[in-house]
């Protein structure tokens, strides 16, 4: 686990608490809110801060327009020093799950994802870590890891099948297709689709309805749902991390990244 800092020192995630609701807002709009190492750390710190604050009863995670989160910052995270550091971490004897994923999933306060735009790759994962997803009409969702020669994080493999069913989850994971908000609503991935300018109004109103309830009962209610709907996290998370450690070193992963950076169709060889 990384060492938290004061929330007023956050760079890429805005953190705000009011009326018992913590709001985490990804703030890298120039990169379509793609995540670099610091942004991952701040998502982790934000969820841990919300979980530790007795004044917080509900959490909203959203982003500055135009996107929710376009996944990892490929140039920073999948090449060079950052990639080498990831491979080293992921190829340990029993690698830990992604720290930001653990923090989001272990947060014992109800979490609402207010999805304002494209949520693909780890952006899609982040929506799956939430208990409730509300989408702007501009939202799009995609488990695009297969296009980079990788597998999804625990959101896609562990949460998505429970939310949309194994067959639909398999289709999204195996194809890497990106779906729009209307399709996300049809398959049950989101509970509501609203006009873009009403997204935060709707999310805040729902958070307020949740936050008026007894805080301790809310936390136990969430824990009960986690146990019955999803089960335990650590074993699948460790397997995912170890598998990613292998896939990061394949030729197909390098081709997936290079073709993305060069804006061309990839040519995969199975190596």
N, C-alpha and C positions, 0 to 999 in steps of 0.2 A: 504494500500500500504506500502511495506517495504521501509526503508530509503536507498537510493542509496549510493554507495561508489565510490571512484575513480576507473576507469577501470583498472589501473595498480595494483589494489589490488584484482582483481578477482582470484579465485582459480580453479574453475571447468569449467569456460567458458573463452576462449581466445577472446579478443576483439581488433579488428584492423581496422583502417580506412585509406584507400589510394585511391586516384583518385576518390573521392566522393562516394566510396562504403565501407560500414561497414560490416565486416565479424565477425559473432559470431560462435565460434567453441567449441562445447562441448568437454571437455577434462577430461574424467574419463575412459580411455580405459581399465584399470584393472577391472572395473565393467561393461564393455560393454556400457559405457556412461549412465548407469542407474542414475536416478535423486534422490539426497537426498535434504533436505530442502535448503541447501546452493546453490545447483545447480539451483533449481527452482528460488531462489531469484536472482541469477546472470543472468538467462535468462530474468527475468523481468527488471533488471537494464540495461542490454544490449540493449533491445528494447527501453526502455525509453531514454537511452543515444543517440541512433541513431535517434530517433524521434526529440529530442531536439537540435541536432547538425545541424546548417544550412549548413554545408559543406557536409553532407550525403544526397545523392539522391536515393540510392538504398541499400538494405540490403541482404546479403547472410547468411543463417544459415546452418551450416554443423557440422561435428564432426571428431574427430581423429579416424582412423581405429582401430579396425575392424568393429565397429557397428556405426549406426547413433545414436540411443537411444533405449535401451531395456526397456523403461518405467520407472516406479518408482523402486527405490532400495527397494525391498520388505522387506528385513531384517530391514532396517532403518525406512521406512515410514509406513509400515503396521503392525508393532508390537510395543509394549511399549509406551514410552513417546510421540514419534512423532505421532503415531496413535491417542492417547488420545487428543493431541493438535488439530489434524485435526477434530476429532469428535466435539470438543467444538466449533470450528469455524463454522463448517458446520451446527450445530443445533441451531444457533442463530435464532431470529424471521424472519429476512430476510437476509440470508447469501449471501455474495458477491461471484461472480464468482472467479475462480482461478486467483490470481493476475498476474501470468506469462502469462496466456491465454489472459487476458484483455490487458496487455502491448503489446503482439504480435499483437492482432487484432486491437488495436487502433493506432498502428504505422502507420503514414500516408505516409510513404515512401514505394515504391514497395518492396516486400520481395520474394526472391527466396530460396527455400529449395534445397540444393544439397545433395541428400540422398545417402550416401556412403555405407550403409550396412543395417542391420536389423533396422526397425522403427516400434516398436510395443507398444501397450498401449499408454502412454502419448507421446512416441516418434512419433507414428502415428499422434496423435493430433497435435504435433508441425509442422509436414509437412502440415497438413490441414490448419493451420493458415497462411501459405504462400500463395502468389498470384500465384506463378508458382512453379512446382515441376519438377526437373530433377533428374533422377535416374542413379546410377551406375548399371551395369549388376549384381552386387552383392546384390543389394537392395532387401529387403522384407518388406511387410507391413501387419499389423494386428491390428484390434480392439479387443484385447484380454480381455477386461474388464469383459465380461460375464463369463470368466473362473475363475474370482476372486469373483464372486457374486456381481458385481458392474455394473453401467452403464458408458458409455463413458462420457468424458467432452464435451464441446460445439462443439469441432471439429467434432466428430462423429455424434452428433445429429443435429447440425445446419448447418455445412458446407458440410459434406460428401454427403448428399442427393442432394444438389445443384450441386455437382461436378460429381458424377457418376450415379445419378438418385435414386429415393426412393427405387426401388426394389433391386438394387444391394447393396445399402447402408444397407438395411434391412438384406440381406443375410450375409454381412460381420459382422454386429453388432450382429445378433442373433446366428451365429455359432462361432464367434471368429477365423475363418479361417485366416491363414497367406498366402498371395499370393506373387508370385515372381515379378520381374521387368517387365517381358514380359506381364503378366496378368494385371499389373497396367497400362501399356501403352494401352493395348487393351480396357480397360474399361474407359480410359480417366482420371485416377487418376494422372498420370504424363504426361508431354508433350514430353518427350524425354528420351531415354535410351541410355547410351554411355558406351564405355569401361571404366573400373574402373580408369585407369590412366589418362583419359581425362575428368573426371567429373568436377574438379575445373577449368580446362581450359575453358570448355563449359559454366559453370556458370559465371565465370568472364567475358567472352566475351559477354554474354547476359546482365550482369549487366552494362558493359561499354556502350553497345548500348542504354540501358535505361537512364543511367546517363548523356548522352550528351544532353538530352532533357530539356526543361524549367522546373525548379524545382517546381514552383507553379502550373503549369498546370498538372504535374505528380501527385501532391498531390490531386488535385481536381478530376483528372481522377480516381484515386484509390477510393476516397470517393464516386464518382458516381457509380462505380462498386459495392462497398460494399452495397450501398443503394438499388440498383436494383437487385443484385444477392442474397443477404443474409438477408437484413433487420437489425433489431436491436438486440443487444447482451444481454442487462442487464436482461431482464425478463427470457429468457431461461437459462441464466447463473445462476441466483438465484435459479430457479427450480432445475437445475442439482445439485447445491451445497446442497440444502435441501434434495434432494432424496439420494445423497451419504451419508449425515449425518445419515440417517436411515439405509441404506444398510451396512455401516461400522459396525453396531452393530448386524448384523445377524449371525446366526450359519453358513449359507452357505458361507459368506465371510470368516469367520475364517477357515472353511474347505478348501476353495480355496487357502488361503495363506499357511496353514499348509501342504497341499498336494504338493504345489509347493516347499516349503522348504525341504520336505521329499522325493521329486522326485517320487511321486506315483500318481495314478489316483484319482481324488476327488470323494467323495460320497455325493451328495447334497440331502437335505431333504425338502427344501422349508420352512425352519424356519430361 
